[in-house]
Amino acid sequence: MWMSTDADQFGGPKGKKFKYKQFEALLIKNHKKPMEEQKEILEKTIKDWIGDL
């Protein structure tokens, strides 16, 4: 399985990029959870980050 992120995705409170370190920290924080739950967390995090942008 291959995972990647759109590192150029703008959002957040200041309209900045979702950086690799944020993505890595999110993966590490949730790595012991079931894959389906990880997927939901990742999708929600990115959707929340994008917001209205």
C-alpha positions in Angstrom: 0.0 0.0 0.0 1.2 3.5 -0.9 0.4 6.6 1.1 1.1 10.2 0.2 -0.1 13.6 0.9 -0.6 16.8 -1.1 2.1 18.7 0.7 0.9 21.9 -1.2 -2.6 21.7 0.2 -3.4 25.1 1.7 -5.6 25.6 4.7 -5.5 25.9 8.5 -6.0 29.1 10.4 -3.5 31.1 8.4 -4.0 29.6 5.0 -0.6 27.8 5.0 0.6 24.5 3.6 -0.1 21.2 5.3 3.5 20.2 5.8 5.2 16.8 5.7 6.1 17.1 9.4 2.4 17.6 10.3 1.5 14.6 8.2 4.2 12.5 9.7 3.2 13.4 13.3 -0.4 12.5 12.4 0.6 9.1 11.1 2.8 8.4 14.2 0.1 9.5 16.6 -2.4 7.1 15.0 -0.3 4.2 13.7 -1.7 1.6 16.2 -5.3 2.2 15.3 -7.1 0.0 12.7 -6.5 1.0 9.1 -10.1 2.1 8.5 -9.9 4.4 11.5 -6.6 5.8 10.4 -8.2 6.5 7.0 -11.1 8.4 8.6 -8.8 10.4 10.8 -6.6 11.4 7.8 -9.6 12.3 5.6 -11.1 14.4 8.4 -7.9 16.1 9.3 -7.2 17.2 5.6 -10.9 18.2 5.1 -10.8 20.3 8.3 -7.4 21.8 7.3 -8.7 22.9 3.9 -11.8 24.4 5.4 -13.3 26.9 3.0 -10.2 27.4 0.9 
